[in-house]
Structures are given as C-alpha cells and as structure tokens.
C-alpha cells in the first residue's frame, strides 16, 4: 500500500513538472463556438516567439485536438473538435451513410482541469510542456 502511494506521488510529479505557470506566449481571451456538431476553440495570440515555441495540442471538454495557426489575418490559433451530431443518415445501404461524421473519441487530459479551462500542449526548445488556459467563454 505504501509503495502504491509513492508510485502515485512520483508519477504525478513527473506530469506536473512540465506544467508551466507562465504562458508560453501572450494571449487574449480564449473562446469557443459550436456549430453543426463542430466545436472550434480560438486562442488569439498577441505575441509568440515562433523560433522557441511551437503550439501543439489543446485538451478541452474531454477531447484533444491539434492547434494550428489560422491564416485569417486575425493572429489566432484554432482547434476543431467533432462533437455529437444528431442528424445521422441510417440506412441498410452503406453508401447512403457515407457522409456521416463520427464524433471525436474522448481523450483524458494529462493534468486535471476544470470545465472552463483548457490545457495547451506546446514545445519549448524541443521539450513538451503544458499550460492551463482559464475562463474560456462560449460565443454564439
């Protein structure tokens, strides 16, 4: 029993070691939208050192998605999540079901986060690190 306690203690320390308190870039208010079974996470960036920092993934609402720079001129990163869709085509002919999109499989965050938080996975000089983004709002 005691060895289980120490194992848990040390494995949690290993994960939390890479949890950063300081943001890897300057961010504005993060937000998300939900449209037609697709949730999109937006992370506006004011400043980032692209030669040292590479944003990789976002863990949000029990899902994980790659985060990519959005070339829309608004200087922000986005991540897309496939969530439950209610209008599936069901048929005995598989060709009629071709357009159905599967919801994304849940993926647990390496660090425990609240419902209004996201975990940003990034690389700094080749080392994987994490940063918690808080107070994420939904926009319609």
HUFENRA-V27455 format. One record per residue. N is the residue number from 0. RES is the residue in three letters. SS is DSSP state (a for helix, b for strand, c for the rest). PSI is psi in radians with two decimals (* if undefined). OMEGA is omega in whole degrees, -180 to 180 (none if undefined). Layout:
N_RES_SS_PSI_OMEGA, N_RES_SS_PSI_OMEGA
This chain:
0_UNK_c_-0.74_-180, 1_UNK_a_-0.67_179, 2_UNK_a_-0.60_177, 3_UNK_a_-0.70_178, 4_UNK_a_-0.82_-179, 5_UNK_a_-0.64_177, 6_UNK_a_-0.81_179, 7_UNK_a_-0.75_-180, 8_UNK_a_-0.82_-177, 9_UNK_a_-0.59_178, 10_UNK_a_-0.62_176, 11_UNK_a_-0.64_178, 12_UNK_a_-0.64_180, 13_UNK_a_-0.71_179, 14_UNK_a_-0.79_-176, 15_UNK_a_-0.32_179, 16_UNK_a_-0.60_-178, 17_UNK_c_0.10_176, 18_UNK_b_2.06_-174, 19_UNK_b_2.47_175, 20_UNK_c_-0.41_180, 21_UNK_c_2.33_-179, 22_UNK_c_2.50_179, 23_UNK_c_-0.14_180, 24_UNK_c_3.04_175, 25_UNK_b_2.08_-177, 26_UNK_b_2.66_168, 27_UNK_c_-3.01_-178, 28_UNK_c_2.10_176, 29_UNK_c_2.57_179, 30_UNK_b_2.96_177, 31_UNK_b_2.76_175, 32_UNK_b_2.71_177, 33_UNK_b_2.12_-180, 34_UNK_b_2.17_173, 35_UNK_c_0.91_176, 36_UNK_c_0.19_180, 37_UNK_b_2.17_175, 38_UNK_b_2.28_179, 39_UNK_b_2.23_180, 40_UNK_b_2.29_-179, 41_UNK_b_2.28_178, 42_UNK_b_1.63_178, 43_UNK_b_2.33_-177, 44_UNK_b_2.23_177, 45_UNK_b_-0.74_-180, 46_UNK_b_2.45_177, 47_UNK_c_2.47_176, 48_UNK_c_1.57_-175, 49_UNK_c_-0.35_179, 50_UNK_c_-0.33_180, 51_UNK_c_-0.53_-171, 52_UNK_b_2.31_174, 53_UNK_b_2.01_178, 54_UNK_b_2.30_-173, 55_UNK_b_-1.06_-173, 56_UNK_b_2.79_173, 57_UNK_b_2.31_170, 58_UNK_b_2.12_-176, 59_UNK_b_2.26_178, 60_UNK_c_0.72_177, 61_UNK_c_0.19_-180, 62_UNK_b_2.82_178, 63_UNK_b_2.40_178, 64_UNK_b_2.56_174, 65_UNK_b_2.53_177, 66_UNK_c_2.28_-175, 67_UNK_b_2.66_177, 68_UNK_b_2.25_-179, 69_UNK_b_2.12_-176, 70_UNK_c_0.52_-177, 71_UNK_c_0.09_178, 72_UNK_c_0.04_-179, 73_UNK_c_0.17_176, 74_UNK_c_1.05_179, 75_UNK_b_2.77_176, 76_UNK_b_2.61_179, 77_UNK_b_2.70_173, 78_UNK_b_2.40_-179, 79_UNK_b_2.41_-180, 80_UNK_b_2.27_174, 81_UNK_b_2.02_180, 82_UNK_c_3.11_-175, 83_UNK_c_2.36_179, 84_UNK_c_2.34_-174, 85_UNK_c_-0.20_-175, 86_UNK_c_1.06_176, 87_UNK_c_2.56_171, 88_UNK_c_2.09_179, 89_UNK_c_2.23_-177, 90_UNK_c_2.73_174, 91_UNK_c_-0.25_178, 92_UNK_c_1.93_-177, 93_UNK_a_-0.46_180, 94_UNK_a_-0.49_179, 95_UNK_a_-0.37_-180, 96_UNK_a_0.05_-174, 97_UNK_c_-0.69_-176, 98_UNK_c_-0.12_-180, 99_UNK_c_2.33_176, 100_UNK_c_2.31_179, 101_UNK_c_2.49_174, 102_UNK_c_2.71_-179, 103_UNK_c_2.49_178, 104_UNK_c_2.44_177, 105_UNK_c_2.56_176, 106_UNK_c_2.12_-176, 107_UNK_c_2.40_177, 108_UNK_c_2.48_178, 109_UNK_c_-0.32_180, 110_UNK_c_2.42_179, 111_UNK_c_2.25_-180, 112_UNK_c_2.73_178, 113_UNK_c_2.99_-178, 114_UNK_c_-0.53_-180, 115_UNK_c_0.41_179, 116_UNK_c_2.76_174, 117_UNK_b_2.67_177, 118_UNK_b_2.08_179, 119_UNK_b_2.17_174, 120_UNK_b_2.23_-180, 121_UNK_b_2.89_175, 122_UNK_b_2.30_176, 123_UNK_b_2.01_-177, 124_UNK_c_0.70_176, 125_UNK_c_-0.10_-180, 126_UNK_b_2.28_180, 127_UNK_b_2.27_-180, 128_UNK_b_2.93_-178, 129_UNK_b_2.64_177, 130_UNK_b_2.32_180, 131_UNK_b_2.20_176, 132_UNK_b_2.20_-175, 133_UNK_c_2.93_175, 134_UNK_c_0.82_179, 135_UNK_c_2.27_-177, 136_UNK_b_2.66_175, 137_UNK_b_2.34_176, 138_UNK_c_2.48_-179, 139_UNK_c_*_none
